[in-house]
Amino acid sequence: MGPKSPQKCKDAGMEYINRAGKLVPAKKMRESCGTTCRRSCKMFSEDDRITNFQRFWNLSEAEKKIFISKSVKRFQAKRKIEGPSRRTFTYLYYLDRNNITQQVCKKFFLNTLNISSTKVYYYFENTQTPEGVPDNVKRRRNRGPNYLETDLACVREHIASFPCIESHYCRADSSKKYLESHLNVSKMYRLFRQKYPDSKITEKVYRNVFQFNFNLSFHKPKKDMCPTCNLSQLGRISAEDSQKHLSNNAQAKEERNRDRKIDPQTAVISFDLQNTIPLPKSFVSTFYYKRKFNVYNLTGRCNLNGVTYCSIWNEAVSGRTGDDLASALYKIIQGVLQDHPDVNKIILWSDSCIPQNRNRIMSTTLLQVLHDNPKLQSIEQKFSEPGHSRIQEVDAVHSVLERSLKHHEIPSPTKLLHLMRTLNFPNVKLKIFEMEENDFLQFSLKATLFSWDKVPFSKVRRIKYSSDALSAFKLNFIVDASNNWHEAVIRKRKRNSSTPPDVFTQQIKKMKFSYEVPKEKKNDISSILHFLSEEDSKYYVQKLKIDKTLKIVNNQE
């Protein structure tokens, strides 16, 4: 049993002494043996007792044993009483007075040093050598068993066998990857024991390897830590830049609160891309080791009816390029305008991700929306301060979807869409658009017909597209906290021509799909098709163009 904490010692009425720079509890002496003692204890003054007490308690543990070996003598008991008796030895106790050793009684000895008789008996039974010298304490460090490198290699190989996806929010700045959300280290260790039943690796060792040899996690952060705020706390950016960052964030928050007031003619749409949904999802242990089929969901929530619009597609249809996200948002805006035909103004809120939201492809898409809907007077893009989210409504929807779908087996994207249409999500109304290949348009190709050099997309905080300025190819934007609007003319003239091309009436070309699902992923999915229903299995065979002979071979394996 270790020493008591200072607070407990204080409650017990004990004193403190400073030893080796630490505050340790110091016990008080107990009362003497009394005046009727037959020994010479009464010759010891109170100062003599204090001297012995302090001398004993200022010693280390090893030195205290030497003190006991010199102050206590043990002999075989000479007198035996009739009948059973526990007395085997006789103990004699001695203390120093004026540098003279004198015999004292047991009570006086123990009370002066404030120790129990157990300490004396334990010394003679366990730490005394036959010569009467205290034995060295035989202590060893609490070390676990030494595992062979082959055993640890099996652990690393097993952890690496789980497929993972890269960070959804900070792919460019972070190398951390994420495992499926319903996994955890304990479940992974149980799977390891199933695969290696004779292994001596404990869960603690498995967990240490996972923690110190891999940069993995099981959940995706709902909100990344702001890098600017983090650098400000470390004192690595100037106070002026830090204050400017906080001021911009406060202005964005104030602007977002103003837009939460409902105007029936203004549709405020917050949108963001949800974390990748890996399918098929099952609780069969084999599925944990297989690469998954990615499903994407761009979510937009409209303030007028509280409906969340979801544009959903999978990697067999398209990926996550600028054209893909622009096409998905184009689908959402069409759905909002269809439900609210009286809307004449749209405000879009999103994060400040440049590849997804602040770029020429997205701006071209919104100009096309403005041209195709004559009732619209303006579309305005507003961006959160980098590192801070102003689209909490969408974040809340994503959180509800992930929690609700977490405990369901989802064998295919078809079943995912069925669940999202039939489940009653708390406080969430969904309207789902299943994106087909014909829905993806090449807005990037049309963006080359404009001159976007005058728009600093990496710095803009707001962009406003007006129908009045559409024919003049003009737009306005704000780049700083002063809220000063700047105008940019994006007309791109042909050489030797004074008339700009009529780019809005030109039909947008459909995307040419060059992406193909990797062969390794096809092989992994084909190897688990026999766990799925015939309908779900047929879906993957058609979408991924899996060779049926390969599927049969994998089933036989």
N, C-alpha and C positions, 0 to 999 in steps of 0.2 A: 504494500500500500504506500503510495507516494505521499509527499508532504502536503499539508493542508494549504489551501489557497490563502493569501493574505486576508481576504475578507472574512473567511471562516475563523481564522486565528484571532482576528480582531473581535469577532463576536464572542469568542470563548474567553476574552479578557487576557490574551497573551501579549507579551511584549515583542519588540522587533530588535534584532541586532543585524549589523551589516557585516557580511562575511563574503569575501571574494567579489565585492561589488554587487552583491545580491541581497535583497531583503528576505530574510528567512525567519520563521517563527522561533522565538526563544521561550522555553517553558520556565515557569517559576518554581522555586523550591517549595516543597511541601513542609509541613510542620515537623518538628523534631520528635524524638521518641518519648520524651517526657523525663521527669525527675526520678522515676522509680527504676530506671534502667540499671542493670548490674554491671554494665560495661563502663568504660571511661568516656562515654559520649558527652556527658555533662561538662567535660573539660573543654569541648569545642565551643568557641564563641560564634556569634552570628557571622562575623567577618571571615572566620575560618571556613565556615560552611559555604559562604558565597565564593571564596577563593577556589574551593574544590569544585563547586558547581560550574563556574565560568571556565575553569581549566578543562573540565570534561567536555562541555558543549562547544568549545572552540576547537576541538580536535576533529579530524576527518574520521570516517567510519573505520578505516583500518587502524588509526591511532586509538580509537575508543576500545577496540579489541585488545590492544596492548595494555591500555589502562586497566581493563577488567582482569587481564591475565596477571597483572602485578598486584591488584587490590583485592582479589578473591582467591582463596585457596580451597581446594576440594580434597577431602579424604574419604576413605571407606568408613562407613559408620561402625563404631566399635561396639556399641550396645545394641542388642536386638531384643525387641519385645516379642512376647508370645503371640502367635496368631499371624494373620496376613498383615503386612506393612509395606507401604510404598517408599519408605525411607531407605535409601541405599547409600547415600553420601552425606557427609557433614561439610558445611560451607563456613569458612571464616572470612570476615570482611575487615578491610583496613582502609584508613584514610590518613592523609598527611596533615599535621599541625605543627607549624613552625619548623618545617623540614624534618619532622620526626614522624615516623609511621606508627600509628596506634590502632589497636583493634577496636572496632565499633560493632554495634548490633546490626542485624539485618535491616530492621526498620529504619534506623538512622541512615544507613548507607544508601538504601533505595530512595528515601525521601529527600536526602540531600542532593542526590544526582537527578531526582525526578525520573526514575526509570522503573520498569517492572522487573519482577524476578524472572520473568520469561526470557528477558534479554540475557541475563546471566546464565540461566540453564541452557539456552540455545547455544551460547558460545562454547560451553564445555561439551555439549553433545555433538556439535557439528563443525566448529572451526578451530578446535584445539588439537595439536599434534601430540603424540605420546611424550615428547620432550617438554610440553607445556608452552610451546611457542604458537601464537596465532597462525593459522594456515592462511595462505593467499586465497582470496575470493575467486572461485572458478566461474567466471562469467564469460559469456560469448555473445556476439552480436546476433540479433534475430535475422538470420539470412534464410531466404528460401532456397530450395534445391537448385542446383545448376543445371539448366536445360541445354541439351545439345543444339548445335546450330541447325541441324536437320529438322528438329522439332519446331524451332522458331520459323524456319523457312516454310514449313507446312502451314503455319498460322498466317504468314504474310501472303502465301499463295492463295489461301482460302479467302482472306479479306479482299484480295485483288480480283477474285473471281466474280464478285458482285458487280453488276453493271451500275454505273453512276452517270449523272448528268452534270454539266457545268453550271455555275452560278447563273441564275436568271437575271439578276439585277446588275451585277458588276463583273461581267465576263472579261472585260478588258483589263480590270485592275486586280482581280483575285484569281488565284489558282485553285481555290477550294472547290471541291465537287460534292455532290449530294447523292445519297442513297435514297431508296424509296422510303416514304414517310412512315410506313407501318413497320419498318425494321427497327431494331435496336441491338445493342451489343450483346445483351443476354440471349436474344433470339438467335443471333449469329453464332454465339458460342454453342447453343444447343444443336444447331445445324452442323457445327464443326465436330461435336461429339458423335453425331450420327455418321459422319463421314470417316472419322478417325476414332473408333471406339476404344482402342488400346492406348491412345495418347495420354501422357501424364500432365499435359498442359492444363493449368487451372484457369478459371474464368478471369482471375486477377491478371495473370500473365497475358491472356488473350486481350484483355482490355488495355493493358499497357502498350502492347504492340500496336493496337488500333489507334491509340492516342498519340504515340510518339513516332510512329513510322508512316502514318498516313495523314493527309490533309482532307479528311472527310467529315461530313455531318449528315444528320438525318432529316433536318427540316430546313426549309428555305426561310430566310429572314423576311418578315413582312415589311420591314423598313431598314434600309442600310444605314449604318452610322455615317453621318455627314463627314466627309474627309476634311473639309475646311474647318469645321468646328473642332475636329480632333487635332488638327495642326495648330489651331489657336490655343487649345488647352496646353499643348506642348511648348508653346511660345516660339513656333517656327514660322509664323507669318506675322506681318506687322499689325499693330493695333488698328491702323487705318483700314487695312483690307478686311480685318475681322469685323470692324464696326460696319463697313459697307455691306458685308455679307448678311449680318443680322438685320440691317435696315431693309435690305431687299426682301428678306424673308418676311419681315413684319408687314411690308407693303403688300406682298403677295397674299398673306393671310387676310389682311383687311379687304383686299379686292375680292378674294374668294367669298368672304362673308357677305359682301354686297350682292354678289351674284346668286347667293342662295335665296334671295327674295324672289318669289315666283311672279313672273310676268307672263300672261297667257300668250303673248306674241313673241316671246323670247325663249328659245330652247337652250338650256345649259346642259351640255353633255360632257361628262367626265369619262375618260376612256384609258385603258391600260391593257397590256398583254398579260394574261395569267401565266403562272408557272407551267412549264411543259407537263402534260399529263401522259405518263408512260403506260402503255397497254401491250398485251393483256395483263390484267391485274388479278391475281389469284393467291390463295393462301397455301397452295401446294408448294412444298419446299423447292422443287425443281425450278419454279419460275423465278426464284430469287437470283439464280445464276445466269439468266438469259438476258440478252439485249432486248430492249423494248421498242415498240412502235409508238412514235411521238404524235401526240394530238395537241393542237394549238387552239387557243380561245382568246380572241380580242373582245374585251367586255366594255360596253358603253352604257352608262346609266343616265337617263333623262330625268330632269327635275320636274317636268310637267305632270307626268303620270306615275313616277316612281318605278317605271319598268326598266329592267336591265336587258339590253340587247346583246346577244352573243353571236359573233361570227366564228364558226367552228370549222376547222379543216385539219387534215392530217398530212404527214410527210410524204405519203404516196401521191397527194394532190399538189402540194407546194411546200415551201419552207417559210423562213422568217425574214425575207429580204424587205427592202423598202417598198417595193411594188406589192408584196403580199400584204403588208400592214395597211398600205394605202387603199388597196382593194377591199379589205375587210372593213375599214372605217367608212368607205364609200357605201358599202352595203348597209351599215348601221344608220348612217345619215338618211339614206333612202327610206328605211323603215320608220324613222322618227317623223320625217316629213309626210309619209303616208298616214301615220296615226294622228298627226297634227297639221292639217293643211293650212291653217290660219297663221302659222309661224312665219314671221318675216325677218327674224334675226336669230343667228345661231352663235353661241359662245362655246368654245371647246377648251376644256381644261385637261392637261396631261403633265407628265413629268418632263424634265428637260433633256431627255435622251436624244442626242443629235441623230444617230442612225435611224431611230424609229419615228421621231415626231418633228424635229426641227431640221428640215432639209427641203431641198427643191422638189422632191417627189411628192411630199405631203402638201406643199404649197400649190403645186400644179393640180393636184386632186381637188383641193378646195376651190380653186378658181373654176375648175370644170363643174363642180357642184353648183356654184353661183351662176354659171352660164346656163346650166340645164334647168334651173328652177327660177323663172322670172319673178315669182313672188318674193323671193329672198332679196332683202336690201343689203345685208352685210353678213359676213362670217368673220369671227374674231378668234384667233388662237391666243391662249394665255398659258404660260408655262410656270411651273413651280420653281422656286429657287433650288439650284442643284444641291442635292443632299437632303432636301426636305420635301415631303409629299403634301400636296393640297388636293388630292383625289381620294380622301378617306372613304367616300361612299363606295368607290370601286374596290378599294382594299378590303372593306367589310364584306362585300359580295364574294370576293375570292376566298376569304377566310371561311364564310359559311359553306361555300361549295366544297372546299377541301375537307372540312370537318364532316359534312354530310355524306360525302362519297368515300370517306376513309374506310368505313366498315363494310363496304359492298364489294363483292367480286364483280369485276368489269371485264369480260372476256374480249370485247371488241368495241370499236367506235360506235357501231350501231346500237349496242346496249348502253353505251354512255349517253348517247342522245336520247334514248328511251327513258333512262333514269332522270335526266335533267328535265324532261318534259312531264314526267309523272310524279316525281317526288315533291312533297310540300316543304319547300325550304323556308325556314323562319324569316319573316319580314322581307322576303325576296320574291319578286315577280320576274319570270324569265320569258323572253321571246327569242327563239333560237333560229338562226339562219345557218343552214348547212352549205358551206361554200363548195362549189363545184369548179371544175377547171375553167369553164366559160366565165366564171365570175372574176377571175384574176386578169387584170388589164395592165398593159405596159405604160404606166404613167411616167416612168423614167424616160421612155422614148419621146413622149410629148414634152417633157421638161427641157429637152435639148432645144426646143423651138423658142424658149424664152432666154433672156439674159439675166441670170440670177447673181451675177458678180457683185451687184450693188447691195445685196442683202447679206449682212453678217450673221448667218444662222447660228454660229456658235455663241453669239452675244445677245441675240434678241430676247426680250422678255414678253413682248406682245406683237402680234401681226394682225392687221386689219385689212380685209378684202371687201371692197364696196362695189355694188353693182353700178353706181354712177361712174366710177373710175375704171370699170372693166374694159370699156372700149378704148380707153387711153392707155391701157396696160400699166396702170399705176396701183401701188399699194402703199400702206403706211406701217411703220414699225417703231418700237421703243427699245432702246438698248441700255438705258441706265435708269437709276432711281429718280431722276428729275422729271420723268413722265413727259419728256419732249418728243413729239412725234416727228419722224423723218419720213420723207417721201422717196420712193424709188420707182423709176420707170424701167420696166422689164421687157419692153419691146425689143425684138431682135430683127433687124432689117436684113434683107438679102442684099448682096452686092449689086450695085448698079440698079437699085430699085428704091423708089421713094415710098412705096406702098407696102406695109407690113403684111405678112401672110395671115390668113384667117385661120388661126390655129385651133380655135374652139370648135369650129364646125367639122374639123377633121376627125374621122372616126378613130377611137383609141384601139390599138391593136391588142389582141389577146396575147397572153404570155406564151412563150415557147418553153416548154418544160424540158430542161436538160438534166435535172436532178434525178438520181436513181438511188433507191435504198441500197446501202452497202451489202455486199454478198454475205459477209459474216452475220449481219443482222437477219438476213433472210434465212440463213441456215439455223440460227437460234430459234426463230419463230416457227420454222417448219418442224423443228424437233419437239415442240410442245403442242402441236396441233391435235394430237390424239387425246389430249386432256380436255379439249373444247368440244362444244356441240358441233353437229354437222353444219349448221348455218353459219356459226362463227368461223369455223375452219374454212368454209368455202369463201367467206369474205376475204380472208388473208391470202388465200390462193389466187383469187382474182385481182386484188389490189396490188399485191407484191409480185404477181406473175411467178409464183413459186412452181417449180417443176413438180408434177404429181409423183413422178418416180422417186424423186428425192424425198418427198413427204413419206412415201411408203417405206423407204429404206430407214428413215429416222424412226418411224413408228415401230419397225421391227427391232431396232436397237433398243 
